[in-house]
Amino acid sequence: MIYVVENEDAGKRIDVYLSEENEDISRSAVQKNIENGCISVNGKKINKNYKLSAGDEISADIPEPVETEILPENIPLDILYEDDDLIVINKPQDMVVHPAAGHYTGTLVNALMYHCGDNLSGINGVLRPGIVHRIDKDTSGILVVAKSDRAHLSLSKQLADHSMTREYWAIVYNGFNEESGTVDQPIGRHPKERKKMAVVKDKTSRHAVTHYWVVKKLKGNYTLVRLRLETGRTHQIRVHLAYIGHPLLGDEVYGPKKCPFNLKGQVLHAKILGFVHPATGEYMQFESPLPRYFEDLINKI
């Protein structure tokens, strides 16, 4: 995988940084992979106590345990745009983006491998070919996939410098006293539950900013909101909205355990994605209409 170091992470040891970025990798595993030559910075080998600088480009080719071969699968894709460098997909709810423990089939990667063949960026390895960013399994909406390494590097840098436009719509609990606002709170690993993120203010936390606007007040003490990510931390929207007292409807991890509706997960849709095309330099923006499950829920409420 490729990581581009942001200003707030400058000065961190590389093993600390990578273990924070990927919950499946421990510090000791990072150190072992550095010794084995699987991790480099700016194209050069480094020591396991290397301290990062802003803008450093980390290449981590870490072998991952794969229980089965990842195979192409003829799964229909909702393609919004495609050329030789990239492909823009409208992902349905309930689809995992890339293979991981318990999900080696039926993922977006399986579908992409069938559709694109070998024409996917190889930067992120066999489990994540072409995957530049991801959205949760239960989140629907737009993401961009790199078909060339050139596109992958360019899109990764746009994510790192926060120049990519990412707008989401969600239904949340409770009404707002204001029509818009910003949550500017650092996010890090939950101090007690490793699989969860939380607003924390310690050495592990990272700067995170989410802007929100009220679209419509709904009956039953729910609100339809529009959200724009300034940064892109794991579970950022879910954590930030829960922090200010407006957890996402259907989010049993960060919100109420019991939901009054029969939902598959949080009601969150990646509606708009904009970026500069890696080859042409042209700004491109794509929009996905709210999916059927989302519209039906609004009408029901």
Contacts in CASP RR format, 6 or more apart in sequence:
PFRMAT RR
TARGET T0000
AUTHOR 0000-0000-0000
METHOD contacts of the structure
MODEL  1
MIYVVENEDAGKRIDVYLSEENEDISRSAVQKNIENGCISVNGKKINKNY
KLSAGDEISADIPEPVETEILPENIPLDILYEDDDLIVINKPQDMVVHPA
AGHYTGTLVNALMYHCGDNLSGINGVLRPGIVHRIDKDTSGILVVAKSDR
AHLSLSKQLADHSMTREYWAIVYNGFNEESGTVDQPIGRHPKERKKMAVV
KDKTSRHAVTHYWVVKKLKGNYTLVRLRLETGRTHQIRVHLAYIGHPLLG
DEVYGPKKCPFNLKGQVLHAKILGFVHPATGEYMQFESPLPRYFEDLINK
I
1 22 0 8 1.000
1 59 0 8 1.000
1 60 0 8 1.000
1 62 0 8 1.000
1 123 0 8 1.000
1 124 0 8 1.000
1 125 0 8 1.000
1 128 0 8 1.000
2 57 0 8 1.000
2 58 0 8 1.000
2 59 0 8 1.000
2 60 0 8 1.000
2 123 0 8 1.000
2 124 0 8 1.000
2 152 0 8 1.000
2 153 0 8 1.000
2 156 0 8 1.000
3 17 0 8 1.000
3 18 0 8 1.000
3 21 0 8 1.000
3 57 0 8 1.000
3 58 0 8 1.000
3 60 0 8 1.000
3 156 0 8 1.000
4 55 0 8 1.000
4 56 0 8 1.000
4 57 0 8 1.000
4 58 0 8 1.000
4 156 0 8 1.000
4 157 0 8 1.000
4 159 0 8 1.000
4 160 0 8 1.000
4 161 0 8 1.000
5 17 0 8 1.000
5 52 0 8 1.000
5 53 0 8 1.000
5 54 0 8 1.000
5 55 0 8 1.000
5 56 0 8 1.000
5 57 0 8 1.000
5 58 0 8 1.000
5 160 0 8 1.000
6 54 0 8 1.000
6 55 0 8 1.000
6 160 0 8 1.000
6 161 0 8 1.000
6 206 0 8 1.000
6 207 0 8 1.000
7 54 0 8 1.000
8 206 0 8 1.000
8 207 0 8 1.000
9 17 0 8 1.000
9 52 0 8 1.000
9 54 0 8 1.000
9 206 0 8 1.000
10 52 0 8 1.000
10 53 0 8 1.000
10 54 0 8 1.000
11 51 0 8 1.000
11 52 0 8 1.000
11 53 0 8 1.000
12 51 0 8 1.000
12 52 0 8 1.000
13 49 0 8 1.000
13 50 0 8 1.000
13 51 0 8 1.000
13 52 0 8 1.000
14 30 0 8 1.000
14 34 0 8 1.000
14 39 0 8 1.000
14 41 0 8 1.000
14 46 0 8 1.000
14 48 0 8 1.000
14 50 0 8 1.000
14 51 0 8 1.000
14 52 0 8 1.000
14 58 0 8 1.000
15 27 0 8 1.000
15 30 0 8 1.000
15 31 0 8 1.000
15 34 0 8 1.000
15 48 0 8 1.000
15 49 0 8 1.000
16 27 0 8 1.000
17 52 0 8 1.000
17 58 0 8 1.000
18 25 0 8 1.000
18 30 0 8 1.000
18 39 0 8 1.000
18 58 0 8 1.000
18 60 0 8 1.000
19 25 0 8 1.000
19 26 0 8 1.000
19 27 0 8 1.000
19 29 0 8 1.000
19 30 0 8 1.000
20 188 0 8 1.000
20 189 0 8 1.000
20 204 0 8 1.000
20 206 0 8 1.000
23 189 0 8 1.000
23 194 0 8 1.000
23 195 0 8 1.000
24 64 0 8 1.000
24 100 0 8 1.000
25 62 0 8 1.000
29 62 0 8 1.000
30 39 0 8 1.000
30 48 0 8 1.000
30 62 0 8 1.000
31 48 0 8 1.000
33 39 0 8 1.000
33 60 0 8 1.000
33 62 0 8 1.000
33 63 0 8 1.000
34 46 0 8 1.000
34 47 0 8 1.000
34 48 0 8 1.000
34 50 0 8 1.000
35 48 0 8 1.000
37 45 0 8 1.000
38 60 0 8 1.000
38 61 0 8 1.000
38 62 0 8 1.000
38 63 0 8 1.000
39 46 0 8 1.000
39 58 0 8 1.000
39 59 0 8 1.000
39 60 0 8 1.000
39 61 0 8 1.000
39 62 0 8 1.000
40 46 0 8 1.000
40 58 0 8 1.000
40 59 0 8 1.000
41 50 0 8 1.000
41 52 0 8 1.000
41 56 0 8 1.000
41 57 0 8 1.000
41 58 0 8 1.000
41 59 0 8 1.000
42 56 0 8 1.000
42 57 0 8 1.000
43 57 0 8 1.000
43 59 0 8 1.000
52 58 0 8 1.000
55 160 0 8 1.000
57 153 0 8 1.000
59 123 0 8 1.000
61 125 0 8 1.000
64 127 0 8 1.000
66 99 0 8 1.000
66 104 0 8 1.000
66 126 0 8 1.000
66 127 0 8 1.000
67 101 0 8 1.000
67 104 0 8 1.000
68 104 0 8 1.000
70 99 0 8 1.000
70 104 0 8 1.000
70 109 0 8 1.000
70 110 0 8 1.000
70 113 0 8 1.000
70 126 0 8 1.000
70 127 0 8 1.000
71 105 0 8 1.000
71 110 0 8 1.000
71 113 0 8 1.000
72 110 0 8 1.000
72 113 0 8 1.000
72 114 0 8 1.000
72 117 0 8 1.000
73 105 0 8 1.000
73 106 0 8 1.000
73 110 0 8 1.000
73 111 0 8 1.000
73 113 0 8 1.000
73 114 0 8 1.000
74 111 0 8 1.000
74 114 0 8 1.000
75 106 0 8 1.000
75 110 0 8 1.000
75 111 0 8 1.000
75 114 0 8 1.000
76 111 0 8 1.000
77 89 0 8 1.000
77 111 0 8 1.000
77 112 0 8 1.000
77 115 0 8 1.000
78 89 0 8 1.000
78 90 0 8 1.000
78 91 0 8 1.000
78 92 0 8 1.000
79 87 0 8 1.000
79 88 0 8 1.000
79 89 0 8 1.000
79 90 0 8 1.000
79 115 0 8 1.000
80 88 0 8 1.000
80 89 0 8 1.000
80 90 0 8 1.000
80 142 0 8 1.000
80 286 0 8 1.000
80 288 0 8 1.000
81 87 0 8 1.000
81 88 0 8 1.000
81 284 0 8 1.000
81 286 0 8 1.000
82 88 0 8 1.000
83 147 0 8 1.000
83 279 0 8 1.000
84 119 0 8 1.000
84 147 0 8 1.000
84 148 0 8 1.000
84 279 0 8 1.000
85 146 0 8 1.000
85 147 0 8 1.000
85 148 0 8 1.000
85 150 0 8 1.000
85 151 0 8 1.000
85 277 0 8 1.000
85 278 0 8 1.000
85 279 0 8 1.000
86 144 0 8 1.000
86 145 0 8 1.000
86 146 0 8 1.000
86 147 0 8 1.000
86 148 0 8 1.000
86 151 0 8 1.000
86 155 0 8 1.000
86 277 0 8 1.000
86 278 0 8 1.000
87 112 0 8 1.000
87 115 0 8 1.000
87 116 0 8 1.000
87 144 0 8 1.000
87 145 0 8 1.000
87 147 0 8 1.000
88 142 0 8 1.000
88 143 0 8 1.000
88 144 0 8 1.000
88 145 0 8 1.000
88 273 0 8 1.000
88 286 0 8 1.000
89 108 0 8 1.000
89 112 0 8 1.000
89 142 0 8 1.000
89 143 0 8 1.000
89 144 0 8 1.000
89 145 0 8 1.000
90 140 0 8 1.000
90 141 0 8 1.000
90 142 0 8 1.000
90 288 0 8 1.000
91 97 0 8 1.000
91 108 0 8 1.000
91 135 0 8 1.000
91 139 0 8 1.000
91 140 0 8 1.000
91 141 0 8 1.000
91 142 0 8 1.000
91 143 0 8 1.000
91 270 0 8 1.000
92 140 0 8 1.000
92 141 0 8 1.000
92 291 0 8 1.000
93 138 0 8 1.000
93 139 0 8 1.000
93 140 0 8 1.000
93 264 0 8 1.000
93 265 0 8 1.000
93 291 0 8 1.000
93 293 0 8 1.000
94 137 0 8 1.000
94 138 0 8 1.000
94 264 0 8 1.000
95 106 0 8 1.000
95 107 0 8 1.000
95 108 0 8 1.000
95 137 0 8 1.000
96 103 0 8 1.000
96 106 0 8 1.000
96 107 0 8 1.000
96 108 0 8 1.000
96 137 0 8 1.000
97 107 0 8 1.000
97 108 0 8 1.000
97 109 0 8 1.000
97 131 0 8 1.000
97 134 0 8 1.000
97 135 0 8 1.000
97 137 0 8 1.000
97 143 0 8 1.000
98 107 0 8 1.000
98 108 0 8 1.000
98 109 0 8 1.000
98 127 0 8 1.000
98 128 0 8 1.000
98 131 0 8 1.000
98 134 0 8 1.000
99 105 0 8 1.000
99 107 0 8 1.000
99 109 0 8 1.000
99 110 0 8 1.000
99 127 0 8 1.000
100 127 0 8 1.000
108 145 0 8 1.000
109 127 0 8 1.000
109 128 0 8 1.000
109 129 0 8 1.000
109 131 0 8 1.000
112 120 0 8 1.000
112 129 0 8 1.000
112 130 0 8 1.000
112 145 0 8 1.000
113 120 0 8 1.000
113 129 0 8 1.000
116 147 0 8 1.000
119 147 0 8 1.000
120 129 0 8 1.000
120 130 0 8 1.000
120 145 0 8 1.000
120 146 0 8 1.000
120 147 0 8 1.000
121 129 0 8 1.000
121 130 0 8 1.000
121 146 0 8 1.000
121 147 0 8 1.000
121 148 0 8 1.000
121 149 0 8 1.000
121 151 0 8 1.000
121 152 0 8 1.000
122 129 0 8 1.000
122 130 0 8 1.000
122 149 0 8 1.000
122 152 0 8 1.000
123 130 0 8 1.000
123 146 0 8 1.000
123 149 0 8 1.000
123 152 0 8 1.000
123 153 0 8 1.000
124 130 0 8 1.000
124 131 0 8 1.000
124 152 0 8 1.000
130 145 0 8 1.000
130 146 0 8 1.000
130 147 0 8 1.000
130 152 0 8 1.000
131 145 0 8 1.000
131 146 0 8 1.000
132 143 0 8 1.000
132 144 0 8 1.000
132 145 0 8 1.000
132 146 0 8 1.000
132 152 0 8 1.000
132 155 0 8 1.000
132 156 0 8 1.000
132 159 0 8 1.000
133 143 0 8 1.000
133 144 0 8 1.000
133 155 0 8 1.000
133 159 0 8 1.000
134 143 0 8 1.000
135 141 0 8 1.000
135 143 0 8 1.000
135 270 0 8 1.000
136 235 0 8 1.000
136 266 0 8 1.000
136 268 0 8 1.000
138 264 0 8 1.000
138 265 0 8 1.000
138 266 0 8 1.000
138 268 0 8 1.000
139 168 0 8 1.000
139 266 0 8 1.000
139 268 0 8 1.000
139 269 0 8 1.000
139 270 0 8 1.000
140 268 0 8 1.000
140 269 0 8 1.000
140 270 0 8 1.000
140 288 0 8 1.000
140 291 0 8 1.000
140 293 0 8 1.000
140 294 0 8 1.000
141 269 0 8 1.000
141 270 0 8 1.000
141 271 0 8 1.000
141 288 0 8 1.000
141 291 0 8 1.000
142 270 0 8 1.000
142 271 0 8 1.000
142 272 0 8 1.000
142 273 0 8 1.000
142 286 0 8 1.000
142 287 0 8 1.000
142 288 0 8 1.000
143 270 0 8 1.000
143 273 0 8 1.000
144 155 0 8 1.000
144 273 0 8 1.000
144 275 0 8 1.000
146 152 0 8 1.000
146 155 0 8 1.000
148 278 0 8 1.000
150 278 0 8 1.000
150 279 0 8 1.000
151 278 0 8 1.000
151 279 0 8 1.000
153 278 0 8 1.000
154 276 0 8 1.000
154 278 0 8 1.000
155 164 0 8 1.000
155 275 0 8 1.000
155 278 0 8 1.000
158 164 0 8 1.000
158 275 0 8 1.000
158 276 0 8 1.000
159 232 0 8 1.000
162 230 0 8 1.000
162 231 0 8 1.000
162 232 0 8 1.000
163 275 0 8 1.000
163 276 0 8 1.000
164 273 0 8 1.000
164 274 0 8 1.000
164 275 0 8 1.000
165 228 0 8 1.000
165 272 0 8 1.000
165 273 0 8 1.000
165 274 0 8 1.000
165 275 0 8 1.000
165 285 0 8 1.000
166 228 0 8 1.000
166 229 0 8 1.000
166 232 0 8 1.000
166 270 0 8 1.000
166 272 0 8 1.000
166 273 0 8 1.000
166 274 0 8 1.000
167 226 0 8 1.000
167 227 0 8 1.000
167 228 0 8 1.000
167 229 0 8 1.000
167 270 0 8 1.000
167 271 0 8 1.000
167 272 0 8 1.000
167 273 0 8 1.000
168 226 0 8 1.000
168 227 0 8 1.000
168 228 0 8 1.000
168 229 0 8 1.000
168 237 0 8 1.000
168 268 0 8 1.000
168 269 0 8 1.000
168 270 0 8 1.000
168 271 0 8 1.000
169 215 0 8 1.000
169 224 0 8 1.000
169 225 0 8 1.000
169 226 0 8 1.000
169 227 0 8 1.000
169 268 0 8 1.000
169 269 0 8 1.000
169 271 0 8 1.000
169 290 0 8 1.000
169 294 0 8 1.000
170 224 0 8 1.000
170 225 0 8 1.000
170 227 0 8 1.000
170 237 0 8 1.000
170 241 0 8 1.000
170 248 0 8 1.000
170 249 0 8 1.000
170 266 0 8 1.000
170 267 0 8 1.000
170 268 0 8 1.000
170 269 0 8 1.000
171 218 0 8 1.000
171 222 0 8 1.000
171 223 0 8 1.000
171 224 0 8 1.000
171 225 0 8 1.000
171 248 0 8 1.000
171 249 0 8 1.000
171 267 0 8 1.000
171 294 0 8 1.000
171 297 0 8 1.000
171 298 0 8 1.000
171 301 0 8 1.000
172 222 0 8 1.000
172 223 0 8 1.000
172 225 0 8 1.000
172 241 0 8 1.000
172 246 0 8 1.000
172 247 0 8 1.000
172 248 0 8 1.000
172 249 0 8 1.000
173 221 0 8 1.000
173 222 0 8 1.000
173 223 0 8 1.000
173 245 0 8 1.000
173 246 0 8 1.000
173 247 0 8 1.000
173 248 0 8 1.000
173 249 0 8 1.000
173 255 0 8 1.000
173 256 0 8 1.000
174 221 0 8 1.000
174 222 0 8 1.000
174 223 0 8 1.000
174 245 0 8 1.000
174 246 0 8 1.000
175 217 0 8 1.000
175 221 0 8 1.000
175 222 0 8 1.000
175 223 0 8 1.000
175 246 0 8 1.000
176 214 0 8 1.000
176 223 0 8 1.000
176 225 0 8 1.000
176 246 0 8 1.000
178 214 0 8 1.000
179 213 0 8 1.000
179 214 0 8 1.000
180 211 0 8 1.000
180 212 0 8 1.000
180 213 0 8 1.000
180 214 0 8 1.000
181 211 0 8 1.000
181 212 0 8 1.000
181 213 0 8 1.000
182 209 0 8 1.000
182 210 0 8 1.000
182 211 0 8 1.000
182 212 0 8 1.000
183 208 0 8 1.000
183 209 0 8 1.000
183 210 0 8 1.000
183 212 0 8 1.000
183 240 0 8 1.000
183 241 0 8 1.000
183 243 0 8 1.000
183 244 0 8 1.000
184 208 0 8 1.000
184 209 0 8 1.000
185 199 0 8 1.000
185 208 0 8 1.000
185 240 0 8 1.000
185 243 0 8 1.000
186 199 0 8 1.000
186 200 0 8 1.000
186 201 0 8 1.000
186 205 0 8 1.000
186 206 0 8 1.000
186 207 0 8 1.000
186 208 0 8 1.000
187 197 0 8 1.000
187 198 0 8 1.000
187 199 0 8 1.000
187 200 0 8 1.000
187 205 0 8 1.000
187 206 0 8 1.000
187 208 0 8 1.000
187 233 0 8 1.000
187 234 0 8 1.000
187 235 0 8 1.000
187 236 0 8 1.000
187 239 0 8 1.000
187 240 0 8 1.000
188 197 0 8 1.000
188 198 0 8 1.000
188 199 0 8 1.000
188 200 0 8 1.000
188 202 0 8 1.000
188 204 0 8 1.000
188 205 0 8 1.000
188 206 0 8 1.000
188 233 0 8 1.000
189 196 0 8 1.000
189 197 0 8 1.000
189 198 0 8 1.000
189 200 0 8 1.000
189 204 0 8 1.000
190 196 0 8 1.000
190 197 0 8 1.000
190 198 0 8 1.000
190 200 0 8 1.000
191 198 0 8 1.000
191 200 0 8 1.000
196 235 0 8 1.000
196 253 0 8 1.000
196 254 0 8 1.000
197 233 0 8 1.000
197 234 0 8 1.000
197 235 0 8 1.000
197 236 0 8 1.000
197 239 0 8 1.000
198 239 0 8 1.000
199 205 0 8 1.000
199 239 0 8 1.000
199 240 0 8 1.000
199 243 0 8 1.000
206 231 0 8 1.000
206 233 0 8 1.000
207 231 0 8 1.000
208 231 0 8 1.000
208 232 0 8 1.000
208 233 0 8 1.000
208 236 0 8 1.000
208 239 0 8 1.000
208 240 0 8 1.000
209 229 0 8 1.000
209 230 0 8 1.000
209 231 0 8 1.000
210 227 0 8 1.000
210 228 0 8 1.000
210 229 0 8 1.000
210 230 0 8 1.000
210 231 0 8 1.000
210 236 0 8 1.000
210 237 0 8 1.000
210 240 0 8 1.000
210 241 0 8 1.000
211 227 0 8 1.000
211 228 0 8 1.000
211 230 0 8 1.000
212 225 0 8 1.000
212 226 0 8 1.000
212 227 0 8 1.000
212 228 0 8 1.000
212 241 0 8 1.000
213 225 0 8 1.000
213 226 0 8 1.000
213 227 0 8 1.000
214 223 0 8 1.000
214 224 0 8 1.000
214 225 0 8 1.000
215 223 0 8 1.000
215 224 0 8 1.000
215 225 0 8 1.000
215 226 0 8 1.000
216 223 0 8 1.000
216 224 0 8 1.000
217 223 0 8 1.000
217 224 0 8 1.000
218 224 0 8 1.000
218 298 0 8 1.000
218 301 0 8 1.000
219 301 0 8 1.000
220 301 0 8 1.000
222 249 0 8 1.000
222 301 0 8 1.000
223 246 0 8 1.000
224 298 0 8 1.000
225 241 0 8 1.000
225 246 0 8 1.000
226 271 0 8 1.000
227 237 0 8 1.000
227 241 0 8 1.000
229 236 0 8 1.000
229 237 0 8 1.000
233 239 0 8 1.000
235 253 0 8 1.000
235 254 0 8 1.000
237 248 0 8 1.000
237 268 0 8 1.000
238 247 0 8 1.000
238 248 0 8 1.000
238 251 0 8 1.000
238 253 0 8 1.000
238 254 0 8 1.000
238 266 0 8 1.000
238 268 0 8 1.000
239 254 0 8 1.000
241 247 0 8 1.000
241 248 0 8 1.000
241 254 0 8 1.000
242 248 0 8 1.000
242 251 0 8 1.000
242 254 0 8 1.000
242 255 0 8 1.000
247 254 0 8 1.000
247 255 0 8 1.000
247 256 0 8 1.000
248 254 0 8 1.000
248 255 0 8 1.000
248 266 0 8 1.000
248 267 0 8 1.000
248 268 0 8 1.000
249 259 0 8 1.000
249 261 0 8 1.000
249 263 0 8 1.000
249 266 0 8 1.000
249 267 0 8 1.000
249 297 0 8 1.000
250 259 0 8 1.000
250 261 0 8 1.000
250 263 0 8 1.000
250 265 0 8 1.000
250 266 0 8 1.000
250 267 0 8 1.000
251 265 0 8 1.000
251 266 0 8 1.000
252 259 0 8 1.000
252 265 0 8 1.000
261 297 0 8 1.000
261 300 0 8 1.000
263 297 0 8 1.000
264 293 0 8 1.000
267 294 0 8 1.000
267 297 0 8 1.000
269 288 0 8 1.000
269 290 0 8 1.000
269 291 0 8 1.000
269 294 0 8 1.000
270 288 0 8 1.000
271 287 0 8 1.000
271 288 0 8 1.000
271 290 0 8 1.000
272 285 0 8 1.000
272 286 0 8 1.000
272 287 0 8 1.000
272 288 0 8 1.000
273 285 0 8 1.000
273 286 0 8 1.000
274 283 0 8 1.000
274 284 0 8 1.000
274 285 0 8 1.000
274 286 0 8 1.000
275 283 0 8 1.000
275 284 0 8 1.000
276 282 0 8 1.000
276 283 0 8 1.000
276 284 0 8 1.000
277 283 0 8 1.000
277 284 0 8 1.000
290 298 0 8 1.000
END
